[in-house]
Amino acid sequence: METKNKKLIRAVTVSMSVGFYEPMIGELQQEGYEVVSVSSPGPELERLRAKGVRCLEVPMERHIAIQKDIRSLFALIRVFHKEKPFIVHSMTPKAGMLCMVAAWVCRVPRRVHTFTGLVWPTAKGLKRRVLMFTDWLTCFCATHVIPEGQGVKNDLSHITKKPMKVLGYGNVKGVDMHRFSLRPEVLQKAAPLKNKDVFTFIFVGRIVGDKGINELVEAYLRLLKEHSNLRLFLVGNYEMKLDPVSPQTMQCISDTKEISAVGPKYADDLLAYYAASDCFVFPSYREGFPNTVMEAGAMGLPSIVTDINGSREIIVENKNGKIIPSKDVDALYRSMKFMVENEDDRRRMAGNARQMIASRFDQTFVRKCLMDFYNQISAED
């Protein structure tokens, strides 16, 4: 398919988020798209430049900063006026609002925003109203709105009447099923971590309150009183300025030798922790479409997740894991206890886990859905 202008600007707020679209750059270039990246400055942009992508640096704040946001908006207007792209596709909240407004001002023909998660459904008061307005403004200025999953779509229906479509089964990256597998090199790294005599739970994500860490530690310690052969891996960064866990939880993590807070892990080092574990636990309060739940499933782990957007679209109750109410310590404790005490059921769910991820979220399929979408909107009158 030929179009007069196939310049595509992909935009995110901070440079470390370019990983959302980096894996697809080669395919887009082969399809004839000129890919331009817009984000705040950062070292990750060098990887894109090595792939022939022009990276335009526009500083953007993740959180509300009115004066800086206005400067960012005018900078984006200048960029879009000069570049004259056919498509601007933004992700992440701040880049979404600023880029959609700037693209609307510049009359960019196709203005696309992907909502990967919504904060306002769990916010209250003035903050909720402000967040709802910014998402409404993003939708108003966009020509195409893509919710990452059905749950996000349902929430967005409260603030916009625009047609919305979930691509495929949802998610924006998909899972590299070869990389996320029990390859020999992963098993080799996992060997020193593995303990067949100890049941291992694992959490991967930011160690913060709204990921359910306070509830996870409380439920785990309750279960530890009944089963001494347990341990818990917490893989991720603490964030002490943004929604830190409670002081009591911090103290429990520090004082409990069966809890290992190992910090962030990447590549095969991360996969080794999955491979050394028996069950993934993700008691988050809110998500768009959590990649770690899919990664754990690809690694053959059953999951315990909360009944929130994204997670309930990946996990099917009693088939590849358990779904519990959010912020419910008792329900989390009971599901963790079930996994420990019912080995046959846990093994059955583990056996289903990888196949279910492969059938719906393989990255090849996810990328094809997005490519088909780009080609479709490029052909629209």
JODAGI-V735994 format. One record per backbone hydrogen bond with DSSP energy under -0.5 kcal/mol. CO is the residue of the C=O (numbers start at 1). NH is the residue of the N-H. Records with the same first field share a line. If there is no record, write none. Layout:
BEGIN
CO = NH, NH
END
This chain:
BEGIN
6 = 8, 34
7 = 9, 86, 87
8 = 10, 36
9 = 89
10 = 38
11 = 91
13 = 40
14 = 17
15 = 18
16 = 19
17 = 20
18 = 21, 22
19 = 23
21 = 24
22 = 25
24 = 28
25 = 29
26 = 30
27 = 31
28 = 33
29 = 32
33 = 35
34 = 8
35 = 54
36 = 10
37 = 56
38 = 12
39 = 58
42 = 45
43 = 46
44 = 47, 48
45 = 49
46 = 50
47 = 51
48 = 51, 53
49 = 52
54 = 37, 56
55 = 57
56 = 39, 58
65 = 69
66 = 70
67 = 71
68 = 72
69 = 73
70 = 74
71 = 75
72 = 76
73 = 77
74 = 78
75 = 79
76 = 80
77 = 81
78 = 82
79 = 83
80 = 84
86 = 110
87 = 9
88 = 90, 112
89 = 11
90 = 114
92 = 96
93 = 97
94 = 98
95 = 99
96 = 100
97 = 101
98 = 102
99 = 103
100 = 104
101 = 105
102 = 106
103 = 108
104 = 107
109 = 111
110 = 88, 112
111 = 143, 144
112 = 90
113 = 115, 146
114 = 92, 116
115 = 148
119 = 122
120 = 123
124 = 127, 128
125 = 129
126 = 130
127 = 131
128 = 132
129 = 133
130 = 134
131 = 135
132 = 136
133 = 137
134 = 138
135 = 139
136 = 140
137 = 141
138 = 142
144 = 113, 146
145 = 147, 165
146 = 115
148 = 171
149 = 153
150 = 154
151 = 155
152 = 156
153 = 157
155 = 158
156 = 159, 160
163 = 145
167 = 170
175 = 177, 363
176 = 180
179 = 181
181 = 183
183 = 186, 187
184 = 188
185 = 189
186 = 190
187 = 191
188 = 192
190 = 193, 194
195 = 198
199 = 201, 231
200 = 278, 279
201 = 233
202 = 281
203 = 235
206 = 208
207 = 239
208 = 211, 213
209 = 212
210 = 285, 286
212 = 216
213 = 217
214 = 218
215 = 219
216 = 220
217 = 221
218 = 222
219 = 223
220 = 224
221 = 225
223 = 226, 227
228 = 230
229 = 199
231 = 201
232 = 234, 260
233 = 203, 235
234 = 236, 262, 263
235 = 205
237 = 207
238 = 240
241 = 243
243 = 209
246 = 250
247 = 251
248 = 252
249 = 253
250 = 254
251 = 255
252 = 256
255 = 257
256 = 259
258 = 232, 260
259 = 261
260 = 234, 262
266 = 269, 270
267 = 270, 271
268 = 272
269 = 273
270 = 273, 274
271 = 275
272 = 276
274 = 277
278 = 302
279 = 202
280 = 304
282 = 284, 306
290 = 294
291 = 295
292 = 296
293 = 297
294 = 298
295 = 299
296 = 301
297 = 300
302 = 280
303 = 305, 322
304 = 282
305 = 324
306 = 308
308 = 312
309 = 311
310 = 313, 314
311 = 314, 315
315 = 317
316 = 319, 320, 321
320 = 303
321 = 318
322 = 305
324 = 307
325 = 328
327 = 329
328 = 332
329 = 333
330 = 334
331 = 335
332 = 336
333 = 337
334 = 338
335 = 339
336 = 340
337 = 341
338 = 342
342 = 346
343 = 347
344 = 348
345 = 349
346 = 350
347 = 351
348 = 352
349 = 353
350 = 354
352 = 356
353 = 357
354 = 358
355 = 359
356 = 360
357 = 360, 361
358 = 362
361 = 175
362 = 365, 366
363 = 367
364 = 368
365 = 369
366 = 370
367 = 371
368 = 372
369 = 373
370 = 374
371 = 375
372 = 376
373 = 377
374 = 378
375 = 379
376 = 380
END
